[in-house]
Amino acid sequence: MGGVLQTARHEGFLNTVVTTAPQVTRYLVEHSTDAMPDPFLERIIDAAIEVRATQPERSGRILTAPLTEAELRVLKLLPTTSYVQIAATLYISRHTVKTHLRSIYQKLGGASRSEAIERGVELRLL
């Protein structure tokens, strides 16, 4: 995967990676908080989310309950920000972030960060 990203970075193949390698972008979204900050990778993640948002909804599932404003703020930061960074950005504790995430996962019908992001995109919340 490193070779794909290096080539994309040097040759300007951002859209090619986003549209032809969904497994790469899915991996990047799932592991974005583990990596060092990288503007190019952030652009890929943002572009992947934007592409997914324009695609027809794949799931017939709806939210079990609407997200609160606080949960929406957390969800919007989830694709590119760690839990600690979310807490600092929103001036809340890490415990509060985790509480919001549990609620978000339940309402979106997901069990992980990547599933929550995917459902958020499908429902056009991101």
Backbone bond lengths (Angstrom), bond angles and torsions (degrees), N, CA, C in turn:
res aa  C-N    CA-C-N  psi(-1)  N-CA   C-N-CA  omega(-1)  CA-C   N-CA-C  phi
1 M - - - 1.438 - - 1.524 110.23 -
2 G 1.331 117.66 -33.84 1.454 120.88 179.10 1.508 112.64 -58.26
3 G 1.337 116.69 -38.06 1.457 120.90 178.60 1.518 112.09 -64.63
4 V 1.315 116.26 -40.10 1.464 121.15 178.47 1.524 109.83 -61.92
5 L 1.320 115.86 -45.91 1.459 119.50 -178.40 1.525 111.88 -68.72
6 Q 1.319 117.74 -37.76 1.468 120.81 177.55 1.521 110.64 -62.94
7 T 1.333 116.21 -46.11 1.462 120.09 178.68 1.527 110.44 -62.08
8 A 1.316 115.99 -45.50 1.473 120.17 179.68 1.521 110.81 -59.90
9 R 1.314 116.41 -42.07 1.468 121.25 -179.44 1.529 110.73 -63.26
10 H 1.345 117.22 -48.19 1.462 121.10 -174.98 1.521 113.47 -76.96
11 E 1.321 117.24 -29.92 1.466 120.33 -176.90 1.528 113.14 -101.17
12 G 1.333 117.08 -4.09 1.462 120.08 178.69 1.519 113.90 75.76
13 F 1.324 117.48 35.51 1.456 121.82 -176.92 1.526 112.71 -95.28
14 L 1.290 117.99 40.62 1.458 122.14 -178.18 1.521 111.00 -56.44
15 N 1.315 117.79 -54.79 1.472 121.22 -177.66 1.518 112.13 -64.40
16 T 1.329 117.52 -34.29 1.455 120.70 178.54 1.525 110.40 -62.14
17 V 1.313 117.35 -44.87 1.467 120.71 178.66 1.519 110.00 -62.87
18 V 1.307 116.94 -44.63 1.467 121.23 -176.26 1.528 110.91 -64.16
19 T 1.324 117.42 -42.53 1.465 119.41 -174.11 1.522 114.31 -87.67
20 T 1.326 118.26 -24.20 1.469 118.95 -175.70 1.517 114.21 -111.38
21 A 1.315 117.24 -8.18 1.469 119.23 -178.49 1.532 111.01 -131.31
22 P 1.348 116.86 64.21 1.466 118.87 -177.95 1.525 112.90 -60.60
23 Q 1.329 117.21 -28.33 1.465 119.41 178.67 1.525 110.60 -66.26
24 V 1.331 117.40 -33.50 1.462 120.91 177.96 1.526 109.45 -69.12
25 T 1.324 116.49 -47.43 1.469 118.41 -178.65 1.525 110.55 -66.57
26 R 1.316 118.55 -36.53 1.468 121.46 176.80 1.532 109.61 -60.85
27 Y 1.334 116.50 -44.64 1.464 120.93 177.88 1.529 110.51 -61.13
28 L 1.325 116.78 -44.34 1.464 120.28 -179.52 1.525 111.39 -61.62
29 V 1.324 116.91 -41.95 1.461 120.24 178.44 1.522 110.37 -62.46
30 E 1.332 116.03 -45.25 1.461 120.55 -177.92 1.517 112.64 -64.91
31 H 1.329 117.48 -31.87 1.465 121.01 -174.61 1.522 113.42 -113.95
32 S 1.311 117.38 16.58 1.464 120.40 -175.07 1.523 112.83 -62.90
33 T 1.315 117.68 -31.24 1.462 118.62 -178.32 1.515 112.29 -80.06
34 D 1.343 117.57 -14.99 1.461 121.24 179.10 1.532 112.02 -82.70
35 A 1.313 116.38 -19.71 1.464 121.03 -174.39 1.525 110.90 -90.75
36 M 1.298 113.79 159.46 1.467 119.43 173.40 1.528 107.63 -67.44
37 P 1.332 117.44 148.76 1.467 118.85 178.09 1.529 110.35 -56.05
38 D 1.320 115.64 131.13 1.453 121.24 -177.68 1.525 108.22 -144.74
39 P 1.324 118.10 111.05 1.462 120.80 -177.64 1.530 113.37 -56.55
40 F 1.336 117.84 -36.27 1.467 120.05 -179.71 1.526 110.56 -65.65
41 L 1.336 117.06 -45.74 1.461 119.89 179.21 1.520 110.89 -65.07
42 E 1.315 117.80 -36.96 1.465 120.83 176.27 1.523 110.65 -62.47
43 R 1.340 117.15 -38.08 1.470 120.66 177.51 1.524 110.39 -65.27
44 I 1.342 116.94 -39.76 1.468 120.00 178.00 1.526 110.13 -63.21
45 I 1.319 117.13 -45.97 1.462 121.39 -179.33 1.523 110.14 -62.14
46 D 1.333 117.34 -46.94 1.464 120.59 178.54 1.523 111.62 -60.47
47 A 1.339 116.59 -42.79 1.470 120.58 179.41 1.526 110.99 -65.21
48 A 1.333 117.27 -39.94 1.469 120.49 178.97 1.514 110.78 -63.38
49 I 1.322 116.62 -42.03 1.464 120.02 178.73 1.518 110.35 -64.86
50 E 1.329 116.36 -39.97 1.465 120.25 179.45 1.531 111.37 -64.91
51 V 1.329 117.07 -42.55 1.466 120.95 178.28 1.523 110.31 -62.29
52 R 1.314 116.57 -45.67 1.467 119.94 -179.96 1.519 111.16 -62.22
53 A 1.322 117.21 -35.96 1.462 120.98 -178.53 1.526 111.72 -66.31
54 T 1.324 117.76 -26.32 1.462 120.43 -179.58 1.521 113.01 -88.78
55 Q 1.331 116.85 -9.05 1.458 120.32 179.24 1.516 109.67 -82.80
56 P 1.348 117.46 151.79 1.457 119.56 178.72 1.530 110.53 -61.03
57 E 1.311 114.96 148.84 1.455 119.98 179.68 1.521 109.71 -63.48
58 R 1.340 115.45 130.84 1.462 120.38 -177.51 1.515 112.43 -91.42
59 S 1.295 116.90 -17.04 1.450 119.95 -172.96 1.511 110.10 -114.70
60 G 1.311 116.18 139.37 1.446 120.82 176.81 1.513 111.54 -85.20
61 R 1.338 116.69 -5.57 1.456 119.90 -178.21 1.517 110.33 -69.75
62 I 1.315 113.93 147.31 1.453 120.00 175.05 1.518 108.11 -117.63
63 L 1.297 116.49 171.85 1.459 120.51 178.38 1.522 109.73 -65.81
64 T 1.330 116.54 141.57 1.458 119.87 175.73 1.519 110.33 -72.97
65 A 1.330 116.35 -27.17 1.464 123.82 175.84 1.522 106.68 -158.76
66 P 1.329 117.24 150.04 1.470 118.11 179.14 1.522 111.42 -65.88
67 L 1.324 115.49 148.76 1.457 120.45 175.89 1.529 109.23 -75.29
68 T 1.317 115.21 143.15 1.457 119.64 175.71 1.528 108.93 -75.13
69 E 1.322 116.56 167.67 1.463 120.28 177.18 1.528 110.68 -59.35
70 A 1.329 117.05 -41.05 1.463 120.98 179.72 1.529 110.36 -63.89
71 E 1.327 117.41 -42.00 1.466 121.07 178.87 1.527 110.73 -65.43
72 L 1.324 117.51 -38.59 1.467 120.78 177.41 1.525 111.44 -63.28
73 R 1.326 117.10 -39.37 1.472 119.96 178.25 1.526 110.08 -62.89
74 V 1.333 117.02 -42.32 1.463 120.94 178.48 1.526 109.78 -65.12
75 L 1.326 117.18 -46.37 1.466 121.60 -178.87 1.524 111.29 -58.55
76 K 1.311 118.18 -41.50 1.469 121.57 -178.22 1.533 112.07 -64.70
77 L 1.328 116.97 -27.59 1.464 120.43 178.64 1.518 112.64 -88.47
78 L 1.318 117.39 -14.94 1.461 122.06 -172.58 1.530 115.08 -58.84
79 P 1.341 120.81 -39.76 1.471 118.91 -175.79 1.529 115.56 -61.92
80 T 1.311 118.47 -30.12 1.471 118.78 -172.94 1.524 114.20 -129.56
81 T 1.319 117.69 10.95 1.449 120.04 -173.29 1.525 110.88 -132.39
82 S 1.330 117.22 139.72 1.465 121.56 177.02 1.522 109.83 -75.64
83 Y 1.325 116.49 166.54 1.465 121.17 178.87 1.521 110.54 -58.99
84 V 1.320 116.38 -42.53 1.468 120.87 -179.59 1.530 109.71 -63.17
85 Q 1.330 116.68 -42.72 1.466 120.29 179.43 1.526 111.44 -67.39
86 I 1.337 117.42 -37.18 1.467 120.75 176.71 1.527 109.06 -60.90
87 A 1.322 116.32 -47.33 1.463 120.63 -179.93 1.534 110.69 -58.30
88 A 1.321 116.96 -46.09 1.461 120.61 -179.38 1.528 111.67 -65.69
89 T 1.324 116.75 -42.42 1.464 121.04 -179.01 1.522 111.83 -63.51
90 L 1.338 116.01 -41.00 1.464 120.46 -176.21 1.530 113.28 -93.96
91 Y 1.334 116.39 0.15 1.466 121.72 -179.40 1.530 111.81 57.19
92 I 1.336 114.74 47.15 1.458 121.34 176.28 1.528 107.98 -131.15
93 S 1.322 117.14 166.94 1.460 120.03 -179.51 1.530 110.76 -78.90
94 R 1.326 115.83 160.18 1.471 120.37 175.61 1.522 110.02 -61.34
95 H 1.322 116.36 -36.13 1.464 120.33 178.14 1.535 110.34 -60.54
96 T 1.322 116.82 -41.83 1.469 120.80 178.41 1.525 110.65 -65.01
97 V 1.330 116.76 -39.65 1.471 120.32 176.33 1.531 109.22 -58.92
98 K 1.320 117.30 -48.30 1.468 120.88 -178.84 1.521 111.31 -62.97
99 T 1.330 117.54 -37.56 1.463 121.00 177.06 1.530 110.26 -63.09
100 H 1.328 116.17 -45.68 1.471 119.99 177.76 1.528 110.57 -61.54
101 L 1.333 117.02 -41.71 1.464 120.49 -178.44 1.527 111.30 -64.29
102 R 1.319 117.43 -41.16 1.475 119.30 176.91 1.523 110.44 -58.03
103 S 1.319 115.55 -44.03 1.461 120.65 179.50 1.529 111.26 -65.96
104 I 1.329 116.46 -42.54 1.470 121.11 178.29 1.517 109.99 -60.77
105 Y 1.337 117.48 -48.46 1.461 121.08 -179.73 1.525 110.53 -58.22
106 Q 1.308 116.59 -43.09 1.465 120.28 -179.50 1.531 110.81 -64.91
107 K 1.309 117.23 -47.48 1.464 121.06 -177.33 1.528 112.21 -67.15
108 L 1.340 116.95 -34.19 1.464 120.31 -179.75 1.524 112.53 -86.87
109 G 1.308 117.33 -9.06 1.458 120.55 179.35 1.518 112.55 74.79
110 G 1.311 117.04 30.48 1.463 121.61 179.33 1.511 110.87 -118.61
111 A 1.319 115.16 166.28 1.457 119.51 -179.22 1.520 112.13 -123.42
112 S 1.335 117.48 3.14 1.460 119.78 -177.45 1.524 110.02 -148.02
113 R 1.301 114.09 168.99 1.462 121.81 177.72 1.532 110.93 -56.12
114 S 1.345 115.92 -49.25 1.472 119.32 -176.69 1.524 111.55 -65.58
115 E 1.331 118.04 -38.29 1.469 120.52 177.88 1.523 110.82 -66.01
116 A 1.319 117.27 -39.73 1.461 120.63 178.58 1.530 110.41 -64.54
117 I 1.322 116.64 -41.77 1.464 120.16 178.60 1.526 110.05 -64.68
118 E 1.326 116.66 -45.13 1.464 120.60 179.70 1.526 111.12 -60.25
119 R 1.337 117.01 -45.96 1.474 120.13 178.80 1.520 110.81 -65.87
120 G 1.336 117.05 -37.64 1.455 120.36 177.61 1.520 111.69 -61.06
121 V 1.332 115.80 -39.00 1.465 120.21 177.15 1.532 109.72 -69.09
122 E 1.321 117.43 -46.08 1.470 120.87 179.66 1.516 111.89 -56.73
123 L 1.327 116.22 -39.17 1.454 121.05 -178.22 1.518 112.47 -88.76
124 R 1.338 115.84 5.16 1.453 123.43 178.29 1.526 112.31 59.86
125 L 1.328 115.19 37.20 1.460 121.18 174.23 1.515 110.44 -91.65
126 L 1.326 116.79 -18.02 1.471 123.22 177.76 1.512 109.13 -114.66
